[in-house]
Amino acid sequence: MQSKLKIRLRKGFSLGLMVLLPVLGNLVFLANTRANIINSNLTVEVDGLKNQTGQICFTIFSDSEGFPDNDKNALQAQCVKITETPQKLDFSDLKPGNYAIALIHDANEDGILNRNSFGIPTEGFGFSNNPTILTGPPKFNDSAVLVVGPNTNIQIKLQYFLSN
């Protein structure tokens, strides 16, 4: 009786291993897949520049906090000299997810979106996803673009309400 019990335990153990090994293999595969998530590059083509004077100032946000004008909450904030038309901006090594970008054509290079006495912008501005602007800046969700895969390309069309 003891020997039959050992044989049954061995058969049960073997069957258990046969079921357990594929499950463990899948778990190892999933862990490796998560560890190897490829970060993305985002290329933004800035379209509609009226001229090449000044600079493009941009902020990129990974969530709604501070969007679009509080650069302290931005993932990145920077100004770059305009060198080409259309101007291209490259963001590298972004984790897959939603991002929103706000930018201005800072013609006088003072680092801010200048406005007239009524609060209307006198310099060009734009947002990712090119939302319609009527009475104020868009919400994060209106400007958010999904960045996945090795490369994502978007276009931001500048708007000018008033010219300098």
N, CA, C and O of each residue as an XYZ file, in Angstrom:
656
protein
N       0.824     -1.186      0.000
C       0.000      0.000      0.000
C       0.876      1.261      0.000
O       0.554      2.265     -0.635
N       1.976      1.173      0.722
C       2.857      2.321      0.751
C       3.451      2.608     -0.617
O       3.572      3.771     -1.000
N       3.821      1.582     -1.356
C       4.419      1.778     -2.662
C       3.395      2.327     -3.652
O       3.746      3.160     -4.488
N       2.141      1.885     -3.582
C       1.104      2.430     -4.462
C       0.879      3.918     -4.178
O       0.643      4.700     -5.098
N       0.953      4.300     -2.915
C       0.774      5.694     -2.534
C       1.899      6.556     -3.114
O       1.655      7.659     -3.602
N       3.127      6.047     -3.056
C       4.258      6.779     -3.610
C       4.109      6.944     -5.114
O       4.415      8.007     -5.653
N       3.646      5.907     -5.795
C       3.464      5.981     -7.241
C       2.398      6.999     -7.580
O       2.571      7.783     -8.513
N       1.312      7.005     -6.853
C       0.244      7.969     -7.098
C       0.713      9.396     -6.829
O       0.365     10.320     -7.564
N       1.504      9.568     -5.772
C       2.034     10.894     -5.488
C       2.965     11.344     -6.601
O       2.927     12.509     -6.999
N       3.791     10.458     -7.107
C       4.696     10.821     -8.180
C       3.929     11.201     -9.440
O       4.273     12.171    -10.115
N       2.879     10.426     -9.757
C       2.069     10.746    -10.938
C       1.372     12.092    -10.742
O       1.320     12.907    -11.663
N       0.841     12.322     -9.552
C       0.180     13.587     -9.262
C       1.155     14.749     -9.317
O       0.828     15.830     -9.808
N       2.356     14.511     -8.805
C       3.388     15.550     -8.844
C       3.769     15.869    -10.286
O       3.923     17.037    -10.642
N       3.920     14.858    -11.102
C       4.262     15.050    -12.508
C       3.165     15.813    -13.236
O       3.454     16.726    -14.010
N       1.930     15.456    -12.998
C       0.816     16.164    -13.632
C       0.759     17.616    -13.164
O       0.477     18.519    -13.952
N       1.025     17.831    -11.891
C       1.032     19.185    -11.359
C       2.114     20.034    -12.007
O       1.891     21.200    -12.332
N       3.293     19.439    -12.192
C       4.378     20.161    -12.867
C       4.018     20.472    -14.306
O       4.335     21.549    -14.810
N       3.358     19.536    -14.969
C       2.974     19.758    -16.365
C       2.005     20.925    -16.490
O       2.033     21.644    -17.488
N       1.171     21.119    -15.520
C       0.224     22.235    -15.542
C       0.900     23.524    -15.066
O       0.641     24.601    -15.601
N       1.755     23.408    -14.072
C       2.368     24.574    -13.461
C       3.457     25.210    -14.327
O       3.578     26.435    -14.341
N       4.241     24.429    -15.036
C       5.333     24.978    -15.832
C       4.872     25.968    -16.902
O       5.471     27.037    -17.017
N       3.841     25.668    -17.688
C       3.387     26.679    -18.658
C       2.897     27.969    -17.989
O       3.118     29.062    -18.511
N       2.242     27.844    -16.850
C       1.768     29.029    -16.133
C       2.955     29.867    -15.680
O       2.962     31.086    -15.852
N       3.963     29.212    -15.098
C       5.155     29.939    -14.667
C       5.870     30.567    -15.856
O       6.366     31.689    -15.756
N       5.928     29.863    -16.971
C       6.551     30.407    -18.176
C       5.847     31.671    -18.648
O       6.502     32.642    -19.026
N       4.524     31.666    -18.629
C       3.762     32.855    -19.025
C       4.020     34.023    -18.083
O       4.136     35.165    -18.529
N       4.111     33.749    -16.788
C       4.380     34.819    -15.827
C       5.762     35.426    -16.058
O       5.917     36.645    -15.988
N       6.755     34.601    -16.329
C       8.095     35.108    -16.614
C       8.078     35.950    -17.889
O       8.707     37.007    -17.942
N       7.356     35.485    -18.922
C       7.255     36.226    -20.184
C       6.615     37.590    -19.954
O       7.106     38.601    -20.456
N       5.522     37.619    -19.198
C       4.848     38.892    -18.929
C       5.733     39.836    -18.134
O       5.747     41.037    -18.401
N       6.468     39.319    -17.167
C       7.378     40.167    -16.383
C       8.458     40.750    -17.278
O       8.801     41.924    -17.142
N       8.999     39.958    -18.185
C      10.016     40.462    -19.106
C       9.425     41.480    -20.062
O      10.079     42.472    -20.382
N       8.206     41.260    -20.524
C       7.565     42.193    -21.437
C       7.372     43.548    -20.759
O       7.639     44.586    -21.364
N       6.916     43.544    -19.518
C       6.725     44.809    -18.800
C       8.051     45.512    -18.559
O       8.121     46.740    -18.615
N       9.099     44.749    -18.292
C      10.407     45.347    -18.052
C      10.991     45.931    -19.335
O      11.828     46.832    -19.275
N      10.562     45.431    -20.494
C      11.112     45.877    -21.766
C      10.184     46.826    -22.517
O      10.267     46.911    -23.742
N       9.306     47.540    -21.821
C       8.423     48.490    -22.484
C       9.283     49.547    -23.160
O      10.164     50.145    -22.543
N       9.013     49.758    -24.419
C       9.807     50.695    -25.205
C       9.268     52.100    -25.007
O       8.083     52.360    -25.216
N      10.149     53.001    -24.602
C       9.760     54.398    -24.514
C       9.640     54.968    -25.917
O      10.189     54.415    -26.869
N       8.931     56.059    -26.040
C       8.592     56.621    -27.344
C       9.289     57.943    -27.596
O       9.737     58.629    -26.677
N       9.363     58.270    -28.864
C       9.808     59.588    -29.308
C       8.600     60.296    -29.898
O       7.804     59.691    -30.616
N       8.469     61.564    -29.596
C       7.383     62.382    -30.120
C       7.999     63.512    -30.932
O       8.836     64.265    -30.435
N       7.572     63.621    -32.192
C       8.015     64.717    -33.053
C       6.824     65.622    -33.316
O       5.768     65.164    -33.750
N       7.003     66.906    -33.050
C       5.945     67.901    -33.253
C       6.368     68.815    -34.391
O       7.435     69.427    -34.345
N       5.529     68.902    -35.407
C       5.757     69.848    -36.495
C       4.889     71.062    -36.214
O       3.665     70.967    -36.124
N       5.551     72.211    -36.078
C       4.844     73.467    -35.800
C       4.554     74.124    -37.144
O       5.465     74.559    -37.848
N       3.279     74.187    -37.486
C       2.855     74.698    -38.780
C       2.180     76.058    -38.609
O       1.566     76.327    -37.576
N       2.297     76.907    -39.619
C       1.592     78.182    -39.617
C       2.372     79.342    -39.050
O       1.784     80.379    -38.743
N       3.689     79.203    -38.899
C       4.489     80.344    -38.435
C       4.354     81.503    -39.413
O       4.498     81.308    -40.620
N       4.079     82.708    -38.913
C       3.969     83.883    -39.789
C       5.325     84.324    -40.304
O       5.435     84.855    -41.409
N       6.364     84.101    -39.497
C       7.721     84.473    -39.886
C       8.695     83.675    -39.031
O       8.286     82.888    -38.178
N       9.985     83.884    -39.265
C      10.998     83.152    -38.514
C      11.686     84.012    -37.462
O      12.786     83.684    -37.018
N      11.057     85.097    -37.064
C      11.640     85.928    -36.007
C      11.274     85.344    -34.649
O      10.190     84.793    -34.460
N      12.202     85.478    -33.710
C      11.923     85.047    -32.349
C      12.182     83.587    -32.101
O      13.100     82.986    -32.660
N      11.342     83.026    -31.240
C      11.531     81.654    -30.792
C      10.188     80.973    -30.570
O       9.145     81.621    -30.490
N      10.245     79.650    -30.472
C       9.078     78.855    -30.095
C       9.289     78.437    -28.645
O      10.308     77.831    -28.315
N       8.343     78.752    -27.790
C       8.391     78.315    -26.396
C       7.306     77.267    -26.208
O       6.164     77.455    -26.627
N       7.675     76.161    -25.575
C       6.717     75.078    -25.412
C       6.758     74.513    -24.005
O       7.758     74.619    -23.295
N       5.647     73.914    -23.627
C       5.551     73.135    -22.399
C       4.873     71.822    -22.766
O       3.939     71.797    -23.566
N       5.353     70.731    -22.172
C       4.731     69.432    -22.381
C       4.313     68.893    -21.009
O       5.089     68.890    -20.053
N       3.069     68.442    -20.950
C       2.481     67.964    -19.701
C       2.074     66.510    -19.843
O       1.613     66.082    -20.901
N       2.248     65.748    -18.761
C       1.802     64.361    -18.757
C       0.491     64.191    -17.986
O      -0.066     63.095    -17.946
N       0.001     65.267    -17.377
C      -1.319     65.249    -16.732
C      -1.873     66.670    -16.714
O      -1.217     67.610    -17.166
N      -3.074     66.814    -16.192
C      -3.782     68.095    -16.294
C      -3.284     69.169    -15.329
O      -3.578     70.348    -15.523
N      -2.543     68.789    -14.304
C      -2.131     69.768    -13.310
C      -1.214     70.832    -13.925
O      -0.112     70.531    -14.386
N      -1.688     72.064    -13.921
C      -0.912     73.186    -14.428
C      -1.052     73.455    -15.913
O      -0.576     74.481    -16.398
N      -1.696     72.554    -16.648
C      -1.839     72.752    -18.089
C      -2.767     73.925    -18.355
O      -3.807     74.016    -17.703
N      -2.456     74.815    -19.265
C      -1.328     74.820    -20.180
C      -0.202     75.789    -19.828
O       0.823     75.803    -20.510
N      -0.367     76.601    -18.777
C       0.576     77.706    -18.627
C       1.450     77.687    -17.381
O       2.263     78.594    -17.204
N       1.316     76.697    -16.515
C       2.155     76.645    -15.326
C       3.337     75.715    -15.593
O       3.241     74.505    -15.388
N       4.441     76.278    -16.048
C       5.572     75.439    -16.446
C       6.238     74.725    -15.276
O       7.059     73.831    -15.486
N       5.897     75.106    -14.047
C       6.429     74.390    -12.884
C       5.875     72.963    -12.821
O       6.527     72.071    -12.278
N       4.686     72.747    -13.368
C       4.081     71.421    -13.385
C       4.352     70.675    -14.692
O       3.925     69.532    -14.859
N       5.050     71.313    -15.598
C       5.301     70.699    -16.901
C       6.398     69.643    -16.799
O       7.307     69.735    -15.974
N       6.281     68.656    -17.651
C       7.318     67.647    -17.776
C       8.588     68.285    -18.338
O       9.703     67.951    -17.938
N       8.388     69.203    -19.268
C       9.503     69.937    -19.869
C       8.984     71.284    -20.345
O       7.869     71.381    -20.858
N       9.796     72.324    -20.175
C       9.465     73.667    -20.666
C      10.746     74.266    -21.213
O      11.798     74.224    -20.574
N      10.636     74.828    -22.415
C      11.846     75.328    -23.060
C      11.483     76.263    -24.208
O      10.380     76.203    -24.750
N      12.421     77.120    -24.566
C      12.288     77.952    -25.754
C      13.421     77.596    -26.704
O      14.560     77.394    -26.283
N      13.095     77.522    -27.996
C      14.109     77.216    -29.016
C      14.013     78.242    -30.135
O      12.922     78.665    -30.519
N      15.149     78.625    -30.641
C      15.223     79.575    -31.750
C      14.577     78.953    -32.985
O      14.753     77.763    -33.245
N      13.843     79.737    -33.731
C      13.222     79.241    -34.962
C      14.308     79.115    -36.024
O      15.008     80.077    -36.338
N      14.432     77.909    -36.569
C      15.485     77.659    -37.559
C      14.947     77.211    -38.904
O      15.669     77.228    -39.901
N      13.681     76.808    -38.938
C      13.116     76.292    -40.186
C      11.608     76.496    -40.181
O      10.993     76.738    -39.143
N      11.038     76.390    -41.366
C       9.586     76.446    -41.480
C       9.151     75.253    -42.307
O       9.587     75.143    -43.453
N       8.327     74.358    -41.808
C       7.816     74.343    -40.439
C       8.902     73.923    -39.443
O       9.808     73.157    -39.771
N       8.787     74.438    -38.241
C       9.728     74.124    -37.165
C       9.386     72.752    -36.604
O       8.210     72.415    -36.463
N      10.410     71.951    -36.279
C      10.178     70.641    -35.669
C      10.764     70.620    -34.271
O      11.855     71.134    -34.020
N      10.001     70.006    -33.359
C      10.437     69.810    -31.981
C      10.445     68.316    -31.714
O       9.507     67.611    -32.084
N      11.491     67.832    -31.077
C      11.589     66.404    -30.782
C      11.651     66.183    -29.280
O      12.413     66.835    -28.566
N      10.832     65.251    -28.822
C      10.822     64.831    -27.421
C      11.160     63.347    -27.424
O      10.491     62.557    -28.089
N      12.191     62.968    -26.687
C      12.599     61.571    -26.713
C      12.432     60.926    -25.343
O      12.352     61.591    -24.310
N      12.386     59.603    -25.388
C      12.341     58.774    -24.191
C      11.114     59.043    -23.315
O      11.218     59.090    -22.089
N       9.954     59.219    -23.952
C       8.699     59.407    -23.213
C       8.072     58.048    -22.921
O       8.068     57.164    -23.777
N       7.553     57.887    -21.731
C       6.829     56.664    -21.399
C       5.516     56.673    -22.172
O       4.938     57.741    -22.375
N       5.032     55.519    -22.605
C       3.744     55.490    -23.305
C       2.653     56.121    -22.439
O       2.562     55.847    -21.243
N       1.831     56.967    -23.056
C       0.752     57.619    -22.320
C       0.244     58.840    -23.048
O       0.595     59.088    -24.201
N      -0.595     59.605    -22.353
C      -1.170     60.831    -22.908
C      -0.322     62.036    -22.520
O       0.131     62.164    -21.383
N      -0.121     62.917    -23.504
C       0.646     64.137    -23.300
C      -0.082     65.289    -23.982
O      -0.749     65.102    -25.000
N       0.055     66.478    -23.411
C      -0.502     67.683    -24.023
C       0.608     68.724    -24.109
O       1.402     68.891    -23.184
N       0.642     69.416    -25.238
C       1.687     70.406    -25.488
C       1.042     71.761    -25.753
O       0.075     71.867    -26.507
N       1.585     72.778    -25.128
C       1.191     74.166    -25.398
C       2.432     74.874    -25.917
O       3.533     74.674    -25.405
N       2.244     75.704    -26.942
C       3.396     76.449    -27.442
C       2.988     77.825    -27.914
O       1.828     78.081    -28.235
N       3.985     78.715    -27.948
C       3.767     80.075    -28.433
C       4.881     80.442    -29.409
O       6.007     79.955    -29.311
N       4.534     81.307    -30.342
C       5.531     81.934    -31.209
C       5.914     83.224    -30.503
O       5.236     84.243    -30.634
N       6.993     83.169    -29.765
C       7.460     84.286    -28.959
C       8.313     85.200    -29.829
O       9.542     85.134    -29.795
N       7.658     86.049    -30.603
C       8.337     86.883    -31.595
C       9.334     87.855    -30.962
O      10.387     88.119    -31.543
N       9.017     88.390    -29.784
C       9.912     89.365    -29.149
C      10.849     88.725    -28.121
O      11.582     89.432    -27.429
N      10.831     87.425    -28.020
C      11.737     86.641    -27.178
C      11.723     87.047    -25.707
O      12.769     87.077    -25.059
N      10.532     87.360    -25.176
C      10.442     87.675    -23.757
C       9.955     86.489    -22.917
O       9.841     86.599    -21.697
N       9.668     85.359    -23.566
C       9.300     84.138    -22.846
C       7.858     84.047    -22.400
O       7.500     83.117    -21.677
N       7.013     84.990    -22.811
C       5.597     84.958    -22.423
C       4.715     85.200    -23.643
O       5.164     85.736    -24.656
N       3.474     84.802    -23.530
C       2.485     85.088    -24.574
C       1.956     86.495    -24.324
O       1.182     86.722    -23.394
N       2.377     87.424    -25.152
C       1.953     88.813    -24.984
C       0.497     88.974    -25.392
O       0.006     88.303    -26.299
N      -0.186     89.889    -24.692
C      -1.611     90.142    -24.923
C      -1.848     91.646    -24.995
O      -1.053     92.446    -24.502
N      -2.958     92.005    -25.619
C      -3.322     93.422    -25.653
C      -4.092     93.771    -24.379
O      -4.227     92.932    -23.489
N      -4.591     94.990    -24.287
C      -5.283     95.437    -23.067
C      -6.588     94.690    -22.805
O      -7.111     94.729    -21.691
N      -7.115     94.012    -23.821
C      -8.334     93.226    -23.641
C      -8.031     91.759    -23.313
O      -8.954     90.963    -23.137
N      -6.747     91.397    -23.230
C      -6.352     90.028    -22.915
C      -6.239     89.116    -24.127
O      -6.034     87.910    -23.986
N      -6.371     89.693    -25.319
C      -6.292     88.899    -26.545
C      -4.818     88.723    -26.925
O      -4.076     89.703    -26.985
N      -4.388     87.472    -27.186
C      -2.985     87.243    -27.539
C      -2.567     88.008    -28.793
O      -3.284     88.038    -29.793
N      -1.395     88.621    -28.710
C      -0.830     89.333    -29.858
C       0.272     88.524    -30.541
O       0.844     88.964    -31.537
N       0.568     87.335    -29.998
C       1.547     86.426    -30.596
C       0.845     85.108    -30.904
O      -0.212     84.808    -30.349
N       1.442     84.339    -31.784
C       0.860     83.056    -32.161
C       0.950     82.037    -31.035
O       1.865     82.078    -30.212
N      -0.009     81.126    -31.013
C      -0.046     80.073    -30.000
C      -0.697     78.836    -30.601
O      -1.375     78.912    -31.626
N      -0.485     77.708    -29.955
C      -1.100     76.473    -30.420
C      -1.032     75.398    -29.355
O      -0.282     75.491    -28.384
N      -1.850     74.367    -29.574
C      -1.933     73.255    -28.628
C      -1.972     71.950    -29.405
O      -2.470     71.894    -30.529
N      -1.442     70.907    -28.791
C      -1.534     69.591    -29.416
C      -3.000     69.242    -29.608
O      -3.861     69.661    -28.834
N      -3.262     68.488    -30.624
C      -4.614     68.067    -30.998
C      -5.405     69.200    -31.647
O      -6.552     68.998    -32.046
N      -4.811     70.387    -31.757
C      -5.407     71.547    -32.435
C      -6.874     71.803    -32.069
O      -7.730     71.866    -32.952
N      -7.167     71.952    -30.765
C      -8.560     72.219    -30.384
C      -8.997     73.616    -30.830
O      -8.167     74.504    -31.025
N     -10.291     73.793    -30.985
C     -10.842     75.104    -31.315
C     -10.757     75.997    -30.077
O     -11.158     75.602    -28.982
N     -10.233     77.191    -30.267
C     -10.062     78.145    -29.162
C     -11.080     79.263    -29.346
O     -11.084     79.949    -30.369
N     -11.947     79.442    -28.343
C     -12.946     80.499    -28.415
C     -12.747     81.540    -27.316
O     -12.534     82.716    -27.611
N     -12.814     81.120    -26.056
C     -12.761     82.096    -24.969
C     -11.625     81.865    -23.984
O     -11.476     82.638    -23.037
N     -10.838     80.848    -24.174
C      -9.736     80.583    -23.252
C      -9.009     79.322    -23.654
O      -9.372     78.666    -24.630
N      -7.985     78.988    -22.903
C      -7.197     77.812    -23.266
C      -7.994     76.521    -23.106
O      -8.942     76.468    -22.323
N      -7.616     75.496    -23.835
C      -8.335     74.222    -23.744
C      -7.975     73.469    -22.465
O      -7.007     73.803    -21.782
N      -8.751     72.477    -22.165
C      -8.465     71.556    -21.062
C      -7.435     70.532    -21.541
O      -7.243     70.337    -22.741
N      -6.782     69.885    -20.582
C      -5.778     68.866    -20.892
C      -6.353     67.793    -21.815
O      -5.727     67.431    -22.811
N      -7.539     67.285    -21.488
C      -8.135     66.203    -22.282
C      -8.442     66.615    -23.719
O      -8.449     65.767    -24.612
N      -8.698     67.907    -23.959
C      -8.945     68.384    -25.321
C      -7.660     68.439    -26.144
O      -7.702     68.399    -27.374
N      -6.531     68.529    -25.470
C      -5.244     68.636    -26.156
C      -4.405     67.367    -26.078
O      -3.367     67.274    -26.733
N      -4.833     66.402    -25.298
C      -4.021     65.205    -25.072
C      -3.896     64.356    -26.331
O      -4.866     64.140    -27.059
N      -2.686     63.885    -26.566
C      -2.409     62.954    -27.656
C      -1.770     61.715    -27.045
O      -0.988     61.801    -26.099
N      -2.119     60.563    -27.604
C      -1.584     59.298    -27.126
C      -0.237     59.048    -27.790
O      -0.127     59.023    -29.015
N       0.767     58.866    -26.973
C       2.114     58.581    -27.465
C       2.423     57.129    -27.134
O       2.550     56.761    -25.967
N       2.543     56.301    -28.179
C       2.871     54.882    -28.020
C       3.756     54.458    -29.184
O       3.829     55.134    -30.209
N       4.416     53.339    -29.006
C       5.277     52.833    -30.069
C       6.573     53.619    -30.116
O       6.773     54.543    -29.328
N       7.452     53.257    -31.034
C       8.757     53.908    -31.069
C       8.696     55.389    -31.471
O       9.477     56.191    -30.958
N       7.787     55.765    -32.373
C       7.709     57.147    -32.852
C       6.262     57.578    -33.028
O       5.446     56.853    -33.597
N       5.963     58.761    -32.535
C       4.660     59.379    -32.747
C       4.912     60.758    -33.349
O       5.756     61.506    -32.857
N       4.189     61.092    -34.404
C       4.331     62.387    -35.078
C       3.006     63.129    -35.019
O       1.952     62.566    -35.315
N       3.069     64.394    -34.635
C       1.863     65.224    -34.615
C       2.187     66.577    -35.237
O       3.350     66.935    -35.427
N       1.135     67.312    -35.546
C       1.276     68.658    -36.095
C       0.465     69.614    -35.224
O      -0.677     69.328    -34.864
N       1.067     70.746    -34.892
C       0.362     71.805    -34.176
C       0.302     73.015    -35.095
O       1.327     73.516    -35.556
N      -0.905     73.470    -35.348
C      -1.125     74.645    -36.214
C      -1.245     75.864    -35.318
O      -2.118     75.933    -34.453
N      -0.358     76.824    -35.536
C      -0.406     78.063    -34.768
C      -1.603     78.915    -35.140
O      -2.035     78.931    -36.293
N      -2.128     79.616    -34.164
C      -3.238     80.557    -34.384
C      -2.749     81.950    -34.016
O      -2.034     82.129    -33.030
N      -3.132     82.909    -34.799
C      -2.798     84.320    -34.535
C      -4.105     85.103    -34.529
O      -4.775     85.212    -35.556
N      -4.463     85.647    -33.373
C      -5.660     86.483    -33.302
C      -5.342     87.899    -33.753
O      -6.117     88.507    -34.491
N      -4.219     88.420    -33.316
C      -3.778     89.762    -33.662
C      -2.313     89.701    -34.083
O      -1.552     88.897    -33.543
N      -1.918     90.513    -35.011
C      -0.525     90.522    -35.450
C       0.231     91.636    -34.762
O      -0.349     92.648    -34.367
N       1.550     91.440    -34.620
C       2.413     92.492    -34.074
C       2.673     93.537    -35.120
O       3.380     94.510    -34.858
